[in-house]
Amino acid sequence: MKKTWLYLTAACLLLVVNVLMAQTSDEEQTKNESPYPTTGPRFVVCSPTGSTVKSPLYVKIDRDYLPVSISARFPSERVTPDPDGVVNFYENKPAKSREGKETEKLPPPYMVVRVPREYARVRSICIVVPGDKPDQNQCFFLRESEFPTGGFHIINFSPTPLEIFHSPNNNFPDKGDTIAPYHRKENNGIKQGDPNTWSYVNSNPNEPATINYAIMAPPLKENGAPLPLRMSRFMVNKTHAEVNIIVRHPKISYAYSIISLQYAPDSTGEPSLQTPQSLRATPRPNSTRTR
């Protein structure tokens, strides 16, 4: 009787293991069969005024038109530009004929994005700044490999220089690092190491996993105190990159907007879990720098 019970227990355990392995295999197969490409740009909205892009939009991927959700909350699914580097976004999914073929006449695209060649076939991010109309949108591009995970990155899109102080504690140095004003490039590309970018990447296990930082703007008047935009703490996350984009607010004097987004490298082309934050930083003329 005891041997029979052992045989039954072993058989049950073997059955459970086989079911779990089959389930894992099915999940991996479904994940690997994602219709979205694994390289190409993902899209995210960056707007100091809260403007948005209609979502979802439809993009041709292989032989079908698939939805792409573009928002300020996280990067979208990946897409592959056509050979000329163009991505046509349609407001509605184009209809097909009864034979399942694409109709010859397509509606005008809702939005057209021209992706520079160096960002079209790699994992990249397209930052969309909405205009009054879709054809007035501005797009900027960065390679995810140049703003890697485990890093805290700042891109200064404002016309004024910024200064960042950082320390593993609140004992900031007297002089911070300067982040230069933004100067537009011909291809609207953003590269790690550009004068208007700054990064802290924890690649050494002996480096601090947490840094305190303060971002300061120039004073409103000569010999005035620097204006604090943000004072916070960054916790290193090896699986995510945090990018902070700083712009001058177009409607509020002496105000800056800080739009933060996070992303992780993906293997399926689908968006990863993000925890973005966005805030408007209005400098206080009477504020002093915290040390």
N, C-alpha and C positions, 0 to 999 in steps of 0.2 A: 504493500500500500504506500509506503514511504517513497519507493522508487517511482511509482506511478505519479505521485504528487510532484516529484522533482521534474519528471518528464513533461508534465502539463505546464509547470511554471516556466521551464525553459522554452517550450513551444510558444507560450504567450509572449514572453520577452522577445523572442525572435520575430514574431508577427508584428509587435509594436515597433521594433527597430526597422523592419522592412517598410512599414507604413510611413514612418517618419522620413526615411531615406527617399521614398517615392515622392512624398510631399515636397521635400527640399529640392529634389530634381525637377519637379514640375514648376516650382517657384523660380528656380534658376533659368529654366527654359523660357518661361514667360518673360522674365527680366531681359534675357538676351534677345528676345524677339521683339523688343520695342521698335515701333516704326520710325522713331526719331533717330537722326544720325548721332554719332558719338563725337564728332568734331564739327566745328562751325560756330557761329556766334549765338549767344543767348542775349536776350533783350531785357532791359530794365528801365523804368521811367525815373528820371531825376528832375524834379520840378520844385523850385522854391515857393511857388504859389499854390501848389496842390493840383496843378493841371494833370489830366490823365490822357491816356490813349484808349480808344475803344477796344474792348476785349470781351471774348476772344476774337481773333482774326484768323484767317485761313491762308495757309501757305502750301504750295505744291511740294510734296515730298515723295519721291519716286513717282508712282502713277496715281496718287491720291492727293486730296487736299485735306490737311489735318489742322485742327485748332491749335493756336499758339496764344497763350495768355501773357500779355505784357502788362505789368503793373509795377508799382513802386515798392512792392513788398518782397519780391524775390525775382531772380532772373528767370526767364521763360524757358520753354523747351528749346532745344537746339534746332537750327535749320541749316540747310546747305544752299548757299547762293547759286544762281545759274552761272554758266561759264564766264559771263561778263561781270560777275560780282554783284548782280542785282537780286534783291529779294522783293517780290510783289506780295503785299498783304491784301487780302480781299475781305470785305465786310461780311459777306455771306459765302457759304461753300458753293463754288460753281457747280451748276447742274451737269449731269451726264445724260447721254442719249440712252435709248432703250437697250442698245447693244452694250452699254456700259462704257462707251467711249466718251471722252471729253468733248463737249460741244465746241464747234469751231470758233464761235465768237464769245470771248470772255468779257465780262463787265470791266469797266475801268477799275484799277486797283484803288483801294482806300488809302494805301500808304506805300511808298516805294523807298527802299533803303539801298544805297549803293555801298557795298562793303569793300574797303581796300583789299587788294590781293593778299597782303601779308596777314590779314585777319580772317580771310574767308575759309581756309582749310585747316585752321588750328582751333583749339578751344579758346574762345574769346568772349568778351562781354561788349555789347553795344549799349552805350548809355544814351537814351533818347530824352531829349529836352523838348517837350511839346510846345509848338507854336499855336497861333490862333487857328490855323488850318493844318491838316495833316501834311500838306506839301511845304509847310514852313517849319516842320520839325528839324531840330539839329541833332546830329548823331556823332558820338565820340567812341573810340574803340581802344580796348586794352587787351593784352594777352593775359590769360589767367596764370600762366607760368611765370610771368614777370611780377605778379602780385600774389605770391604763393600763400598756401594755407599755413597756419601757425603764425601769421603775420598781421600787423596792425598798420594800415596804409592810409595816407592822407593825400588827397589831390586838391590843390588850390586852384579853383576856377575864378577866383576873384581878381580884380585889378590891383590889389594891394598886397604887399608882402606880409606874411604871417610869421610868427615865431612860436616854436614848440619847445617846452621844457618837459623833461621826463626823468624819472628816478624810481628805483624800487621802493622808495619811501617818499615822504612829503618834503624832503630836504632838497629842493630844486637848486640847480646851479644858478649863478648870477647871469650867465649868458646862455640862451637857448639856441636851437638850430633854426636857421632862416628857411622858409618855404617861399620861393619866389612867386610873383604874380604869373598868371597864365598868359601864354602867347600862342595863338592858334597856329597849328601846323597845316600843311597843305592837305594831308590825308586825315586830319582830325584824330591822329593817333596819340596815345598817352603811353609813355614808356617809363619803366622803373629806372630811376636815376635822372629823370628830367628835373630841371631846377624847381619846378612847381610841384614836385612829389616828395614825399618823405615816408620811410618805412621802418618799422621795427619788426624783425623776423627772428624768432627764437629758434635757432638751428643748433644751439649748444645746450646740452642738458644742465650745464653748470650756470647758464644764464638765468636771470630771474623769470619765473613763470607769470609774474604780475608786475605791471609798471603803473605808476601814477603819472599823469600827464596834465599839462595845461596848454591850451592853445590861445595865443594872444594876438590881437590886431593892433595896428598902430594907433597912437593917441589921436584924439579929435583935434588937438591943437598943439602947437610947438611946446616942448618941455612938459607936456601933459603925461599922465600915467597911461601905460598900455591898457588896452581894453580886453578883458577876459571873455573869450567866446565859449570855452568849455573847459571844465576841470573835472576829471573823472579818473577811473582806473580801468585798465585793460587786462583781462585774464586770457592768457594764451590758450588757444584751442587748436590743437594740432590738426584737426580735421576741417577747419573752416578758416577762411580769410575774411577780415573785416576791412572794408574800404569806406572812408569818410570823405565825402565830396563837399567842399566849402565854396559857396557862391555868395555874392552880394545880393541882397533882396531887391528886386526891381521896383518895389513900390514903397518901401519903408527906408527912410534915411538912416544911415549908420547901422543898418541891420544886416546880419549875415544869416544864411541858412546852412545848416549842416545836415546833409542827407547821408545816412549810414546804410550800408547793405552788407550782407554776408553771403558767401557762397562756398560750396565745396566742389571738388572735382568729381564728376559723375562718370559712370561707365556706360550708361544707357541713353544719355541724351535728355533724360527727363529731369525736371527741376528737383533739387535736393531740399531738405528741410532747412528753412532759413528763419532767422529771428531779427529782422531789420528794425531800425528805429529812425525816426526823422524828427527834427526839431528846428525851430527858428531861434537863433541866438541874437539877441538884441543887446549890444554892449551898453554897460552902465557907466556914464562919464565919471562918476565919483568912485568907481571901484579901484581897488589897489591890487597888486599882484600878490597872490598867496605864496608863501615860501614854506 
